[in-house]
Every structure is written in structure tokens, then in C-alpha cells.
Amino acid sequence: MKGYKWILVAVDYFTKWIEAKPLTQPTAQNVENFLWANIVCRYGIPMIIITDNGTPFANQRIHDFCGEHQINLKYASVWHPHTNGQAEVANKNILNILKKRLDDAKARWPKELPGALWAYNTAPSEVTQESPFSLSFGMDAVIPVDLEHLSPRIEAAASFEPKALQTVDLDLLEQRRELAALKRLEHKRRVERYYNQKVTPRTLNQGDLVLKRQLLAGSNLGVPKLEPNWEGPYVVREVAGPNAYYLMTAEGTQIPRSWSGDDLKKFFT
């Protein structure tokens, strides 16, 4: 299990189901293989994939793969990982589980990764009280402790015909998903209300002149002390979404990718 240094992680937006694979090198070929074997062949073709702007994702090979399978490939705003918050949270959760399972044997993490994924995917969410497994497959996963202690669910299942039990679970699946969606929406609104109490809204419009925060390539630490922190001015070419913008130079040259409003400020002449 030596040589593995990276984890490639994908998370479903609704169920929060996580797929992950250890990698020795984060190459476009490995990303394409993962998307095909771990996503498409298991769950079908996704409508949208959102990634960061790393070289393994932002390349012609992945563009061609998504184009061939009619997948809408989108990129998070540059230097703004919150845009792809689902994947960031998934990374954090998997790493926390691995730390608890490994103790001092850190080199064993690729061997422990499947167990960490199983633990996460079968654990109920604090918000919805549903696990990614139950929202994906319509039933709770049978875990070893259920069999060891003959939980009420196992005893109840023994009195049903397997086909009838499966039919009941699938009939309730849409209802469980709708209820989970409502709970998540209410939780999101509560968090937004709390956050918005402390935030002064700041919006930019198409045509506005802005300065862009200058960042070092390959780092999110900013620039050396004697260098300017902001560069520009640029023109807001298009509003990409809430707090996300496409830019261009005064001469009309388009700047790649969208930029978060957190890294922009108005330029006054």
C-alpha cells in the first residue's frame, strides 16, 4: 500500500454519498478512470460535475470525457473552495474518520479508506436523520452490530417476505427523500439568517470596474509583503451567480474561470 499520497473524492449533492479512491499521482488519466469506474458504471451519468481548478480536472482530457457523455462540467471560483463546499466537507469528514482509525499507523490509510467510507455513508445525518445509504437505496444498511445483537429491525425483517419488504422500502423512498430535502432547506435557511445578521451585502454589476486580489500560483497565502495585494482594474463581464463573477481586461480579453466576490473590490476613478 506504499506510494499513495492523494485521495480523489466525489460526493453526491443530494444524498451526500461519498466515493473516494487513493492515488499515487493526481493525473487526468486517473481522474477519468475514477469517473468512469466509480461514478458512471455504478450510478449512471451525472448531469453536472463541479470541480476545483486543479490541473487534473481543468484539462482537455476531462473536457472531452464530459463532452462525450454530455456531462455539464463546471469549475469552482478561483481561490474560493467554498464554491465547492460539498467536496471540502467530504474531505474533512473522511480525514477525521481516518485519523481515529489509524492512531500511529498513518501509512495504512489506503487500506482503511473503504471502512471509513462505509462508516460515513451508513451514519445518519444530524440534520435529516437519514444516512447517505438510506437516501440512495431506500433502506438502512445492515451493519455488523445489527446482526450481533439482533436489532428490532433485523427481527422485524425476518417476519416479512424479502420481496414484500423491499417493495415497502422502495415505496417510502421518495417520501424519505422529500422529507430530507425539506429538513436540509430549513437548516440552510436558519444558518443563512444567522450569518446574514452579521454581513453587509455587497454586490457588483456588469460593467463595474474592480480590483482582483493577487494570489501566488499554487498557494492561497497571498503575495510577498512588498508586492501589491490587488491588481487591475478589470471589468465585470458577467454575473456568474451569487457572489461569483466573470472578468475581462479593459481591452476586452476574457479572464479564465469565475471569481468570488470575496476576492474583488470596486475600483473608483
Buried (B, 14 or more C-beta within 10 A) or exposed (E): EEEBEBBBBBBBEEBBBBBBBBBEEBBBEBBBBBBEEBBBEEEEEBEEBBBBBEEBBBBEBBEEBBEEEEBEBBBBBBBBBEBBEBBBEBBEBBBEBBEEBBEEEEEBBBBBBEEBBBBBBBBEBEEBEBBBBBBBBBBBBEBEEBEEEEBEEEEEBEEEEEEEBEEEBEEBBEEBBEBBEEBBEEBEEEEEEEEEEEEEEEEBEEEBBBBBBBBEEEEEEEBEEEEEEBEBBBBBBEBBEEBBBBBBEEEEEEBEBBBBBBBBBEBEE
